[in-house]
Amino acid sequence: MFDYETLRCIWWLFLGVLLIGVAVMMGFDLGIAVLLPFLGKTDTERRVIINSVGATWEGNQTWFVTAGGALFAAFPMVYSVAFSGFYLALLLTLFALMMRPLGFDYRSKLPSERWRSNWDKALFVGGFVPALIFGVAFGNLLQGVPFHLDNDMRIFYDGSFWSLLNPFALLSGLLSVAMLTTHGAVYLQLRTEGEIQQRCEKAVMLFTIMMLVIFALAGVWVANIDGYAITSNILHDAPSNPLNKVVEKTAGLWMHNYQQYPLLILVPSLGFMAGVLTILLSKQQYLKSAFVSSSLTITSIILTAGVSMFPFLIPASQSINHSLTVWDASSSHTTLAIMFWVTVVFLPLIIVYTSWVFRVLSGKITLEHIHNNDHTAY
């Protein structure tokens, strides 16, 4: 039904949808974990905060697993380079994520204040570290990753873990933390009431302003760092081979797509407008609309990175001609076609089921709820 070139573009879009799904659905879980030690002044208030996501956090993590699986199947070489170059960072993320189920399941097993405080810290780490590393990863992608391929397509990573923690990558990490913490504060404001809700409103304003300022700084920075562009002819429907192209690396090239297609400027602009709207809706207590607006902000920020880099997926900072793109790092035409139909069938089902779950479990979590369900609440 679709030619190879079209399927490659479709799977680039699908990958973007899944990454946005991770940030929107799993993101507010991470953001709430970051806010837990600051918005919960008492043990009961912290239990309210934890219970706001207690019924859905496990299901939200399936988006992360699905995105990883889709990357492996659609762009296997991208998956390989990412997991080779970012191995220690991803391992650190995995260990941090392991703190979440332990914290949720064991926190209320003992009444000891010290016991519960330690698990609260573990939940904070399980939220902050993944949020930071996700942003750091995007920051390194925009600068290029130090890897090269030999003639047998074997991957060799030439960098180190500490080189990933460069200034621009750390700024991107802070943007990710601010973005997801904003999202978590909006969702928590939607699910709570009273003093916790009032604190959430202040947190929404603080972290949204922080997010928009960092987003603007990152945009100026990206406009001046080295970008990448393909200067040789490339066959969009040829078998994948990253070695069959010539790449140019020059400052400002990440702005090329915006210059060629001026309407793309609407993508980052939407991020700023949706961010401001999130603050206004939060303050006026239009909380469901504020959650939608926060989701649009996340979508815009992720798409801004995607459209800036297209068609590059992982630029190579040293052997620049070995950079991986949509056109030369994908699976075969047959594989992409089969996966397309599987996605068309199952992705809508997942979205419908997720929507139903959140509609059923969208009630307020109150202090009385915790007291009345002491044995079942987290």
DRENBA-295645 format. One record per residue: residue in three letters; x, z, y of N, C-alpha, C in turn. Coordinates in steps of 0.02 Angstrom, whole numbers, plus 50000, padded with zeros to 5 digits. Example, Ala and Ser with C-alpha at 12.3 -4.5 7.8 and 13.67 -1.06 7.14 Angstrom:
// residues 2
ALA506605039049716506155039049775506605039049835;SER506425035449888506845035749947506455039450002;
This chain:
// residues 378
MET500415000049940500005000050000500435000050063;PHE500995003850062501445004150120502135001550100;ASP502454998250148503144995950134503625001850142;TYR504245000650123504745006050121504855009050191;GLU504905004850241505025007250310504455011850333;THR503835009750319503265013850340503255020450304;LEU503395020350239503395026650200503935031450226;ARG504505028750245505025033050272504795036450336;CYS504455032750379504185035650441503645040850425;ILE503215039250377502675043850358502975050450333;TRP503505049950292503805056050266504195059950318;TRP504445056550369504735060150426504185064150461;LEU503595061150468503035064650499502795070350455;PHE502735069150389502525074450343503005080350347;LEU503645078850349504145084250353504045088250417;GLY503905084750472503775088150535503155092450531;VAL502625089950498502005093850490502145100150451;LEU502535099550398502685105450356503115110550394;LEU503595108250434503995112850473503565116450526;ILE503105112750555502645115750603502195120750566;GLY501975118950505501575123550466501945130050451;VAL502595129450435502995135450424503015139750486;ALA503145136650544503215140350606502555143550628;VAL502005139950619501355142450641501085147750593;MET501105146350528500785150750479501245156650460;MET501875155250447502335160650430502625163850492;GLY502595160150548502915162550609502615168850637;PHE501945169450635501655175450665501795181550621;ASP501875180550555502095186150512502775188650535;LEU503245183950545503915185950566503905189150635;GLY503495186350680503455189150747503175196150748;ILE502665197450707502375204150703502885209050675;ALA503285206850627503805211350600504315213150654;VAL504485208250697504955209650752504645214750800;LEU503995214350812503665218850859503505225650831;LEU503525226350765503295232550731503605238850760;PRO504265239350768504545245750792504385247250865;PHE504175242150903504085242950975503355244050994;LEU502895240950958502185241650975501835247250937;GLY502125249350881501835254850843502175261350861;LYS501825265650899502125271950922502055277550870;THR501565277050827501465282050775501445278550707;ASP501465282550654501445279650587500785275950576;THR500245278850600499585275650590499555269050628;GLU499825268750688499825262450726500245257250691;ARG500815259350663501225254450627500865251950564;ARG500475256250533500085254050476499545248950496;VAL499255250050555498775245150581499115238350590;ILE499705238450619500075232250631500245228750565;ILE500475232550516500655229650451500035226750417;ASN499475230450421498865228150387498555221950420;SER498755220450481498495214450513498705208050477;VAL499275208450441499515202650402499565204350328;GLY499365210450309499465212550240499125208250188;ALA498555205150206498175201250157498385193950154;THR498785191750203498925184550207499665182650207;TRP500115187450214500825185650224501105182050163;GLU500895183850102501165180550043500965173250040;GLY500325171850056500095164950056500435160750109;ASN500595163850167500925160250220501615157850200;GLN501955161750158502635159850138502645153650094;THR502075151650066502065145550025502225139450068;TRP502095139650133502275134050177503025133050178;PHE503405138550177504135138150176504375134950112;VAL504095137150055504285134249991504095126949987;THR503505125250011503265118250010503715113750052;ALA503915116250111504355112250155505025110950121;GLY505295116050088505925115150052505855110149996;GLY505305110649959505185105949904505095098749928;ALA504735097949983504625091250011505285088250035;LEU505705092350067506355089850090506785087650031;PHE506785091549977507165089849918506925083249887;ALA506275082149885506005076249852506045070049896;ALA505915070749961505895064950005506575063050033;PHE506975067950050507635066750079508155071050043;PRO508305069349980508745073649939509445074549968;MET509715069450001510385070250029510385075050088;VAL509855074950127509775079650182509745086750155;TYR509365087550101509305094150069509995096550046;SER510375092050016511035093849989511515095950044;VAL511525092050098511975093650154511775100250186;ALA511125101150196510885107250228511055113450186;PHE510945113050121511075118850079511815119850065;SER512215114650075512945115550069513225118350134;GLY513045115350190513325117550254513055124250278;PHE512415125450266512095131550290512015136650233;TYR512445136250182512335140250121512315147650137;LEU512815150350171512835157450185512275159550232;ALA512105155250280511555156750325510895157050288;LEU510795152350242510175152250203510155158150154;LEU510735159950127510755165750082510585172150121;LEU510835172650182510675178350224509925178450240;THR509645172550252508925172050263508525174350203;LEU508755172250143508425174250081508435181750072;PHE509005184850083509055192150076508595195650127;ALA508565192950188508125195850239507395195250218;LEU507205189350193506515188350171506335192850112;MET506825194650071506695199150015506505206150040;MET506695207850101506505214350129505755214850142;ARG505435209050151504725209050168504275211550112;PRO504305208650052503875211349999504035218549981;LEU504675220349984504865227249970504565231950023;GLY504615229850086504345234050139503595234650135;PHE503245229150124502525229350119502285233650060;ASP502615233050004502375236249943502585243549937;TYR503165245449966503435252149954503375256750014;ARG503215254150072503225258250132502775264350126;SER502165263450101501685268950099501665272750033;LYS502175271649992502195275249927502345282649936;LEU502715284449989502885291350001502695293150073;PRO502485299450084502285301450152502875303150197;SER503495303050171504075304850210504155300450271;GLU504255303550329504335299750391504975295550389;ARG505505298350361506135294750357506065288650310;TRP505735289650254505605284150206505255278450240;ARG504715279950275504315274650308504695271450365;SER505085275450402505475272750457505995267750431;ASN506305269250375506805264650347506485258050325;TRP505895258450296505555252250276505315248250337;ASP505135251850391504965248250453505565244350479;LYS506155247350474506765243850495506895237850450;ALA506755238650385506855233150338506375227350355;LEU505755228950373505285223750392505505220350457;PHE505785224250503506045221250565506595216250549;VAL507065218150506507605213650486507315207450452;GLY506805208450409506495202850374506125198050419;GLY505975200250480505655195750528506155192750576;PHE506615196850601507085194550653507605189650626;VAL507905191250570508455187150544508235180050527;PRO507685179050489507465172150476507285168350540;ALA506935171750586506745168450648507365166150686;LEU507875170350689508495168550724508855162850689;ILE508925163150623509305158150586508955151350587;PHE508295151250585507935144850589508115141350655;GLY508135145050709508315142050773509045140050777;VAL509485144250749510195142550747510305136050708;ALA509935135050654510005128950614509825122750656;PHE509275123150694509075117550736509595116250790;GLY509875121650818510395120850869511005117250842;ASN511195118650780511765115150750511595107950733;LEU510975106550714510785099650700510855095350763;LEU510645098150820510685094250882511415093050903;GLN511875097250882512585096250899512955092250846;GLY512665091650787513005088350732513315093350684;VAL513315091650620513565096150568514225093250541;PRO514745097250534515395094650511515415093350435;PHE515215087450415515245085550344515455078250340;HIS515675076250280515805069150268515645067550195;LEU515565061150182515415058650114516005054450090;ASP516135054650025516625049949997516255043749971;ASN516615039149942516305032849919515815033849862;ASP515855039649828515385041149775514795045449799;MET514725046049865514195049749897514235057249885;ARG514825059649867514915066849861514975069849930;ILE514695075749939514645078950004515205084150011;PHE515545083950069516075088850084515925091850152;TYR515825098450151515695102050214516345104550242;ASP516485103150306517125104550336517105110350386;GLY516535113750390516475119250438516495126050405;SER516275131150441516255137950416515615141250440;PHE515455146950411514865150650433514905152650506;TRP515495154950528515565157350596515505151750647;SER515695145650627515635139950673514905138350689;LEU514445140550645513735139450657513485143750715;LEU513835149250729513615153950780513925152250847;ASN513845146050869514105143750933513595145150988;PRO513785144751052513335146651106512665142951106;PHE512665136351098512035132751101511595134551041;ALA511895135350983511505137150924511195144150932;LEU511565148750961511295155550973510725155351024;LEU510795150951075510245150151123509625147451088;SER509725142651042509165139951004508865145350959;GLY509295149750932509045155250892508615159950932;LEU508825161450994508435165851037507775162551056;LEU507775155951065507155152251078506675153051019;SER506935152450958506515153250899506235160250894;VAL506645165350907506405172250905505865173450956;ALA505975171151018505475172051071504825168351054;MET504895162351027504305158251010503885161550957;LEU504205163850903503825166850848503575173850866;THR503955177450907503715184050929503115183350974;THR503105178351017502505176951057501915175651013;HIS502015171350963501475169550916501225175750879;GLY501695180050858501495186150824501105190850869;ALA501305191350932500955195750979500245193250992;VAL500155186650997499485183851007499045185350947;TYR499315184350887498915185650827498745193050820;LEU499225197350836499105204550832498595206750884;GLN498615203750942498115205250993497415203250969;LEU497385197750931496745195450903496475200250850;ARG496925203450812496705207450755496645214950770;THR496845217250829496835224350844496415225750906;GLU496385232150924496015234150984496355240351014;GLY496105242451072496355248551102497055247851130;GLU497455253151122498125253351152498595248051121;ILE498535247051057498955241951025498825235151055;GLN498195233551065498015227051094498285226351165;GLN498255231751203498525231551272499275230451272;ARG499625233551226500345232451220500495225251200;CYS500075222551157500165215551135500095210851194;GLU499625212251239499525207851298500165207651340;LYS500485213451350501105213651388501665209951350;ALA501665210651284502175207251244502095199651247;VAL501475197351247501345190151253501635187451317;MET501515190851372501775188551437502535188651437;LEU502835194051414503565194751415503905189351373;PHE503695188651311504035184051266503865176751281;THR503275175351309503115168451328503555166251386;ILE503635170551436504075168951492504785167951468;MET505015172351424505685171751396505755165151359;MET505245163351319505265157151280505295151051326;LEU504895150851378504875144951422505525144251461;VAL505815149951482506455149651518507005146951472;ILE507035149551411507545147251363507435139951345;PHE506805137951337506635131051321506895126351375;ALA506795128351439507035124251495507805123951495;LEU508135129651485508865129751482509125125351425;ALA508805125851367509015121751310508925114351325;GLY508385112551360508265105651377508815102851422;VAL509025106751472509565104651516510215104051477;TRP510335108651431510935108651391510955102451346;VAL510385100951313510355095151268510485088651306;ALA510245088351367510345082251407511075080851422;ASN511495085951413512205085251431512685085751372;ILE512425087251313512865087451254512885080551222;ASP513355079651176513415073251142512815071951097;GLY512505066151108511975063851064512225058151021;TYR511795055550978511995050450929511515044550934;ALA511785038650919511375032550917511705027650869;ILE511285023850834511535018650788511665012350827;THR512275009850824512455003950863512494997550821;SER512494998250755512514992350711511804990650688;ASN511734984750660511094982950630510974987150568;ILE510354989350559510184993250501509524990550472;LEU509514989550406508914987250373508484993250356;HIS507894993450386507454999250378507154999750308;ASP507174994350270506884994450203507404993550148;ALA508044994550164508574993750115508665000250076;PRO508964999950016509115006049979509545010850020;SER509445017250010509795022250050510545022150038;ASN510915021550093511645021850090511895023650160;PRO512045030150173512235032250240512895029250265;LEU513275026050221513925023450241513885016450273;ASN513295013350270513225006450293512965006050365;LYS513285009550411513075009150481513635011450526;VAL513575009850589514045012150641513655016350690;VAL513925022150707513575026950750513995028250812;GLU513665028850868513995030650932513825037850949;LYS514305041450977514205048450998514405049151071;THR513905050351113514045050751185513565055851217;ALA513795058951269513375063851305512745060551331;GLY512185063851322511545061451349511145056851304;LEU511425055151245511065050351202510425053251173;TRP510365059951169509735062751144509155061551192;MET509295059151252508765057451299508545050151293;HIS508885046351249508765039151245508035037551226;ASN507755041251179507065039851158506565040951214;TYR506705045851257506255047151313506315041651366;GLN506915038851372507005033351420506675026951394;GLN506715025851328506425019851299505665020351294;TYR505415026351281504685027451275504495033151322;PRO504375031751386504265037051436503695041851419;LEU503195039451381502635043851364502845049851321;LEU503415049351289503655054951248503795061151288;ILE503865060451354503995066351396503395071151393;LEU502815068551371502225072751364502335078151310;VAL502765076751262502875081551208503175088151234;PRO503755088151268503995094551295503555097251351;SER503245092751389502805095051443502225099151415;LEU501955096951358501415100751326501635107751309;GLY502275108551289502525115151273502485119951331;PHE502685117551390502665121851450501935123351470;MET501505118251468500815119351487500455123951439;ALA500575123051374500245127251324500515134451328;GLY501155135251345501425141951353501095145751410;VAL501035142451467500705145651524499975147151508;LEU499645142451473498955143451454498885149351406;THR499375150351363499355156051316499335162651354;ILE499745163251407499745169351447499055170451479;LEU498785165151509498135165851543497575167651495;LEU497555164251437497035165651388497105172651359;SER497725174751348497835181551323497585186751372;LYS497735185651435497535190451487496775190751495;GLN496445185051486495715184651492495345186351428;GLN495715188151376495435190151312495085184451274;TYR495285178251288495055172551247495575171751191;LEU495535176251142496105177151097496155171651044;LYS495595169151020495635163650972495925157451006;SER495715156251067495985150551105496725151651120;ALA496915157851133497625159351146498045157951084;PHE497775159451025498135158050963498225150550954;VAL497715146750969497755139450965498275136851015;SER498265139651075498735137551127499455139251107;SER499555145151078500215147151054500455142450999;SER499995140450955500165135650901500365128950930;LEU500025126850984500205120551017500905120951048;THR501075126751075501745127651103502275126851050;ILE502165130050993502635129350937502695122050915;THR502115118850908502105111850887502505107450935;SER502415108651000502765104651050503515105751048;ILE503735111951040504455113451040504785110150980;ILE504475110650921504755107550861504765099950867;LEU504215097050892504175089850900504675087350952;THR504825091451003505315089451053505995088251020;ALA506185092850976506815091850940506785085750895;GLY506205084750862506135079150816506165072450849;VAL505795071550905505785065050938506435063750975;SER506785069050995507435068151027507945065250978;MET507925067750916508425065850866508255059450828;PHE507625057550826507415051950784507845045650799;PRO508085042250746507945043050675508435047650638;PHE508845051450674509345055650641509015061850612;LEU509245063750553509025069950520509575075150522;ILE510185073250501510775077450508511345073150534;PRO511505073550598512085069950624512735073050598;ALA513225068950586513885071350564514335071850626;SER514585077750641514945078750703515655075750703;GLN515945074850644516635072250640516635065050613;SER516415064150552516345057350524515655054750545;ILE515595052650608514935051450636514565045750602;ASN514925041050571514585035550537514245037850472;HIS514395043850450514095046650390513455050550404;SER513235050350466512625053950485512035051650442;LEU511585056350428511005054950386510405053550431;THR510065047950417509485045950456508885044750412;VAL508315043850444507695042350407507785036050365;TRP508185031250389508235024650357508725024450298;ASP509165029350293509685028750241509815035050201;ALA509355039950205509455046150167508835048250128;SER508375043450119507745045150086507775043650011;SER507275045949975507185044149905506965036949900;SER506855034649839506665027749828505955026349853;HIS505795020049859505125018049880504595020749833;THR504715020349768504235022749718504115030249725;THR504665034049732504605041249739504195043149801;LEU504345040049857503975041549919503245039649913;ALA503095034149877502405032049869502005036949827;ILE502305039149771501955043949727501835050449764;MET502355052849799502285059049836501785058549893;PHE501725052649922501235051649975500535053049951;TRP500355050349893499675051249868499555058449845;VAL500075061549818500005068649800499875072849862;THR500235071349916500145075049979499465073750009;VAL499235067550008498585065750036498035069650001;VAL498105070949937497595074549899497645082149911;PHE498255084949905498315092149902498415095549970;LEU498735092150019498835095350083498175097150118;PRO497675092550119497025094550149496705100450112;LEU496785100650045496495106250008496815112850028;ILE497485112750037497835118750058497605120950127;ILE497525116050172497315117750240496605120550240;VAL496155117550201495465120050198495445127050169;TYR495825128150115495825134750084496125140050131;THR496665138250165496975142950212496485144650269;SER496135139550294495655140750348495095145450325;TRP494865144550263494345148850236494585155950229;VAL495195156950205495475163650196495515167150264;PHE495745163750315495815167050380495135168250412;ARG494645164050397493975165250424493675171450392;VAL493785172450328493525178250292493885184650313;LEU494535184150326494945190050340495125190750414;SER494685188550457494845188350529494585194350567;GLY494345199450532494075205350566494615209650598;LYS494405214250641494865218750675495135224050626;ILE495765225750634496065231350597496115237150646;THR495775242650631495735248250677496045254550645;LEU496145259650687496395266050662495905269050612;GLU495255268150624494755270750578494795267150511;HIS494945260650513495005256950450495565259850408;ILE496125261650439496685264550402496495271250373;HIS496165275450413495985282050389495465281750333;ASN494995276950338494455276450288494685273050224;ASN495255269450227495505265850168496225267850155;ASP496345274350158497025276750154497385274750090;HIS497015273950035497345272649972497435265149959;THR497095260949998497145253749988497535250350044;ALA497565253350103497935250350158498675251250148;TYR499075246750179499795247250174500055253350212;
